[in-house]
Amino acid sequence: MLGIAFNNRGLVGWLPVIANFEYSVAIFRFKDKENWLKAAFIINTVMFIVFSLAIMNYVAAVGNTVVAATTAVSLAKEARSNKF
């Protein structure tokens, strides 16, 4: 609610709100599906990367890129081993 109330960035300001909502729904919807949660987490971090770049927070953008990349690598390794 605070993200909506104090948004002064327009549409870009909605990205963290949407990202957190998306991941919260994913946790409840896919609580027993690890790979689906990883995919939802990648989507979440990509939204935060876009937001961080828009507000010129390059340190967070780099950190989120590393997190998204390592999660994607983990997801790809599990998909290759047919656990998906």
N, C-alpha and C positions, 0 to 999 in steps of 0.2 A: 504494500500500500504506500509506503514512503517513496518508493521508486517512481510511482505514478504521481504522487502529490508534489514532489520536489523536482520533477523533470523540467529542465530548462534547455534541453538539447533537441527538442522536436522528436522526429521519428527515430533518430539514433539513440535517444534517451530511453526508448522503449526496448532496445535490444537486451539489456541486462534483465529487465522484468520478464520478457518473453523467454529468455534463456533459462532463468531460474524456474519459471512455470513449466517449461518443457521438460526439464530434468526431474522436477518434482512429480509430474504426472508419470514419467517413465519409471521412476522408482516404484511407484505403487502398481503400475500396469505390468511391468516386466521384472518383478522382484525375484523370480526364479530363473530368469534368462540372462546370464552374465554377458553374453555377446550383444544382446539387444541393449543392455545398459551401457556397454562400451560405445556402441554406435550413437546412442543418445548423448553420451558424454562428449563425443567428438563434435556433434552438432552444437552442444552447449558451448564448448570452448571456441569453436569457430565464430559463434555470435559474439563472444567476449573479445576475440581477436579484432573483429571489425569495430566493435565499440572502442577498444583501447587505441586503435589507430585513429579513429575519428576524434578522440579527445587528446591525441598526441602523447599517450602513455606508452612509449615504445618498450619500456622494460616489461610491463605486463603483457604486451603483445608478443614479445619474444618468449616469455615464460609460458604463455598459453599455447604458442606454436609448438614448443618442445613437448608440452603435455599432450596436445592433440596428435603430434607425430608419434610419440611413443605408444599412445593408446591405439592408433591406427596400425602400427607395426604388430602390436600384440593381437589385435583383432585379425589381421591378415595371417599371422602364424597359426592361430586357432582355426581359421577357415581352411587353411591348407591341410591341416591335420584332420579335417572333416568333423570337427566338433561343433560346427555352426549349425 
